[in-house]
Amino acid sequence: VFLKLCSVIKSPAQSRLCLHGGDRKELSAALSKMPLESQVEELSMRLVIQLDENKALKAALEDTVRKRDEDFKLYQDTVEQVKNSFSQVIQHQRQEKS
């Protein structure tokens, strides 16, 4: 998710910022124009959003790792079956030659 700073002004005294990029200088400049209480509220809201996003990303990553492990297990089982099949064919051919 890419974040970039944009402003959505609800009123002259109260501005809401949305972060879509990573431009800290613009964010810092925009926040510095806000009253301290609004800055704290804005940053708290952003922290909650970021924590939710991190939680969702962690869940997605865990799911991806679980699926990868399942796929790898299936791959290993398939390789083992092919290996056993080839071994049986080779043994059968050796027995026919003898």
N, C-alpha and C positions, 0 to 999 in steps of 0.2 A: 504494500500500500504506500503510494507516494503522497506526501503531504506538501501542500503549498499554502502560504499565508494569503488569506483574503479577508476582507472586512465586510460584515453585514451590520449596518448601523440601525439599531432599533430606535434610538433617540440620541440627541447630541451628547447627553450626559452618560449614556450607557451604550457601549459598542460591544458587539459580539464578534469574536475573531474565530475563523476556522483555519486550522492548520492543514494544508495539503502538500507541503513541501518540506523543507528543512531549513528555511532561511531564518536563522536565529536572530540575525540583526534586525530584520523587519519585525519579527515578533516582539523582540525586546523594545524596539522603538514604539510599536503600537501599544504594548502593555504599559510603557512608561508614561503614556498620555492618560492612562486610566487611573481612577482613584485606587488607593491601596486595597480597599475592600473588594473592589471589582477585579483587581489583579489576582487576589487570592482566590476569589470565586472562579475566575476563568481558568487559572492554573489547576485548581482542584477538579474542575470539570474535565479538563484535558487529561489529568492523571487517571480519573475513573475510566474515561474512554480508552486510554492507552492500556490500562490494566485489563479491561474487557477484551481488547484486541489481542493482547499478549496471551490471554487465556484461550481465546479461540485459535490462535496460531499454534499454541502448544498442543491443543487437542487435535488439530489437523496433522501436526507433525507426528504425534503419537499414533494416530490412525494410519498414516503413511508408513511408519516404521513397522507397525503390526502387519499391514498388508505385504510389505516387502519381505518380512520374515516368513509369512505364509507362502509367498511366491517362491522364495529361496528353498523352503522345505519341499515344495512340490517339484522344483527343479532337481533337488538332490534325489528325491524318490524316483523321478523319471530316469535320471542318469544311472541310478542303481539298477533299475529294471532293465535298461538297455544293456548295461554291463553284464547282468546275469543272462540275458538272452544271447548275447554274443558268446559268452562262456559256454553255454549249453550247445550252441551251434558248433563251436570249435571242438568241444568234447565229442559230439556226435560224429563230426567229420573224422576225427582221429580214430574213433572206434571203427568206422567204416573202412579206413585205410589198413587197419591192423588185421 
